[in-house]
Amino acid sequence: MALGPHMRLARQADLAALFDLDAITQCQDSRREFITRAVACGQCWVATDAENAALLLGYGVLDNSFFGQDFIPLVVVRDSARRRGVGVAILRGFESRALGAKLFTSTNASNLPMQALLEKCGFIGSGQVENLDEGDPELVFVKIRA
Ligand SMILES: CC(C)(COP(=O)(O)OP(=O)(O)OC[C@H]1O[C@@H](n2cnc3c(N)ncnc32)[C@H](O)[C@@H]1OP(=O)(O)O)[C@@H](O)C(=O)NCCC(=O)NCCS
């Protein structure tokens, strides 16, 4: 990938490709419903290959579901496109699109790749929530925007 991915709002017509790139949708109806709702609300963004706009490399959702703050509930990069900077591009895209001074996100304590990505992008820890997933606390992170 010579150029970085391009980000655009997801459209209804992207749903099949979004389900295809996110393996969780194969086993969780709730994930498919979440994506469908986020697309309908204009909160889902896709990263496409700079040289092939039809190829979706990943997606992320930006909403304000966390105490009314800018919040990224989900970022997913296609398996075959990982470790090529797509996750960084999605987070940077959200930093430039978020409205408030603080951009929150969260991930499980067990999700070390996501934590490494957040650290690389300058997010810092902002507490944790117990009792969501048994034995796997939800870690909250924030990026204070310049
Ligand atoms: C977490 C995830 C989004 C990262 O996406 P990505 O496009 O592979 O990330 P990037 O290529 O932008 O990685 C940037 C940096 O993050 C860190 N990182 C990313 N994946 C990592 C891994 N598996 N192990 C260690 N560090 C990792 C590295 O510092 C990396 O920089 P480097 O490649 O120069 O070493 C991807 O692994 C994914 O989709 N996981 C499944 C879905 C998920 O768990 N989403 C998070 C919950 S919201």
The ligand as a Tripos MOL2 file, in Angstrom:
@<TRIPOS>MOLECULE
LIG
   48    50     1     0     0
SMALL
NO_CHARGES

@<TRIPOS>ATOM
      1 C1         -6.5810   -3.5610   16.8030 C.3       1 LIG1
      2 C2         -6.6220   -3.3800   15.2700 C.3       1 LIG1
      3 C3         -7.7690   -2.4200   14.9200 C.3       1 LIG1
      4 C4         -5.2710   -2.7810   14.8100 C.3       1 LIG1
      5 O1         -5.3780   -2.4490   13.4390 O.3       1 LIG1
      6 P1         -4.0840   -2.3880   12.4700 P.3       1 LIG1
      7 O2         -4.4970   -1.7600   11.2030 O.co2     1 LIG1
      8 O3         -3.4420   -3.7340   12.3980 O.co2     1 LIG1
      9 O4         -3.1230   -1.4080   13.2820 O.3       1 LIG1
     10 P2         -1.8890   -0.5800   12.6700 P.3       1 LIG1
     11 O5         -1.2730   -1.3350   11.5480 O.co2     1 LIG1
     12 O6         -2.3400    0.8090   12.4000 O.co2     1 LIG1
     13 O7         -0.9060   -0.6470   13.9200 O.3       1 LIG1
     14 C5         -0.3400    0.5030   14.5030 C.3       1 LIG1
     15 C6          0.4880    0.0920   15.6990 C.3       1 LIG1
     16 O8         -0.3410   -0.5460   16.6920 O.3       1 LIG1
     17 C7          0.4120   -1.5860   17.3230 C.3       1 LIG1
     18 N1         -0.1800   -2.8840   16.9890 N.ar      1 LIG1
     19 C8         -1.2130   -3.1300   16.1450 C.ar      1 LIG1
     20 N2         -1.5010   -4.4470   16.1150 N.ar      1 LIG1
     21 C9         -0.6250   -5.0380   16.9610 C.ar      1 LIG1
     22 C10        -0.4120   -6.3890   17.3560 C.ar      1 LIG1
     23 N3         -1.1510   -7.4110   16.8720 N.pl3     1 LIG1
     24 N4          0.5710   -6.6470   18.2560 N.ar      1 LIG1
     25 C11         1.3300   -5.6570   18.7540 C.ar      1 LIG1
     26 N5          1.1880   -4.3420   18.4100 N.ar      1 LIG1
     27 C12         0.2110   -4.0420   17.5170 C.ar      1 LIG1
     28 C13         1.8260   -1.4850   16.7700 C.3       1 LIG1
     29 O9          2.5210   -0.5200   17.5560 O.3       1 LIG1
     30 C14         1.5610   -0.9080   15.3830 C.3       1 LIG1
     31 O10         2.6660   -0.2580   14.8290 O.3       1 LIG1
     32 P3          3.7600   -1.1240   14.0040 P.3       1 LIG1
     33 O11         3.0040   -2.0050   13.0560 O.co2     1 LIG1
     34 O12         4.5630   -0.0650   13.3290 O.co2     1 LIG1
     35 O13         4.5170   -1.9080   15.0320 O.co2     1 LIG1
     36 C15        -6.8030   -4.7570   14.5460 C.3       1 LIG1
     37 O14        -5.8820   -5.6840   15.0960 O.3       1 LIG1
     38 C16        -8.1920   -5.3300   14.6350 C.2       1 LIG1
     39 O15        -9.0570   -5.0480   13.7820 O.2       1 LIG1
     40 N6         -8.4700   -6.1570   15.6610 N.am      1 LIG1
     41 C17        -9.7680   -6.8250   15.7770 C.3       1 LIG1
     42 C18       -10.8570   -5.8710   16.1740 C.3       1 LIG1
     43 C19       -10.5690   -5.2390   17.5240 C.2       1 LIG1
     44 O16       -10.1360   -5.8990   18.4700 O.2       1 LIG1
     45 N7        -10.8560   -3.9150   17.5920 N.am      1 LIG1
     46 C20       -10.6320   -3.1670   18.8270 C.3       1 LIG1
     47 C21       -11.8100   -3.2060   19.7290 C.3       1 LIG1
     48 S1        -12.6870   -1.7030   19.5500 S.3       1 LIG1
@<TRIPOS>BOND
     1     1     2 1
     2     2     3 1
     3     2     4 1
     4     2    36 1
     5     4     5 1
     6     5     6 1
     7     6     7 2
     8     6     8 1
     9     6     9 1
    10     9    10 1
    11    10    11 2
    12    10    12 1
    13    10    13 1
    14    13    14 1
    15    14    15 1
    16    15    16 1
    17    15    30 1
    18    16    17 1
    19    17    18 1
    20    17    28 1
    21    18    19 ar
    22    18    27 ar
    23    19    20 ar
    24    20    21 ar
    25    21    22 ar
    26    21    27 ar
    27    22    23 1
    28    22    24 ar
    29    24    25 ar
    30    25    26 ar
    31    26    27 ar
    32    28    29 1
    33    28    30 1
    34    30    31 1
    35    31    32 1
    36    32    33 2
    37    32    34 1
    38    32    35 1
    39    36    37 1
    40    36    38 1
    41    38    39 2
    42    38    40 1
    43    40    41 1
    44    41    42 1
    45    42    43 1
    46    43    44 2
    47    43    45 1
    48    45    46 1
    49    46    47 1
    50    47    48 1
@<TRIPOS>SUBSTRUCTURE
     1 LIG1         1 GROUP 0 **** ****
